Amino acid sequence: MLACADRTVPTEAGQNYALLSLHLPSVSDNSGANLTATCTQPGAGDDQVGIGIATIDCEATDPYGNKGTCTFMLTVQGKPQT
């Protein structure tokens, strides 16, 4: 089972992007295996993500081939320049 939650990230003042490292959703499974989710995102790893809303799809597969999925919205909000 995957547990995704929507996330809002601010930009630095006056920037039109946020530097983002995606937090992976929590994963639990009755197989007892330690599972890690993989997610798609606009840019991979510590990348610049532009202002707006992106849909992030995540999935994890247990040792028996059972797959869990979840989707969440990533919102990048601009901060005005001070």
Secondary structure, DSSP 4 states (H G I P E B T S, - for coil): -EE---EEEEEEET-SEEEE-PPPPEE--TT------EE--SSSSSEEEESEEEEEEEEEE-TTS-EEEEEEEEEEEEEPP-
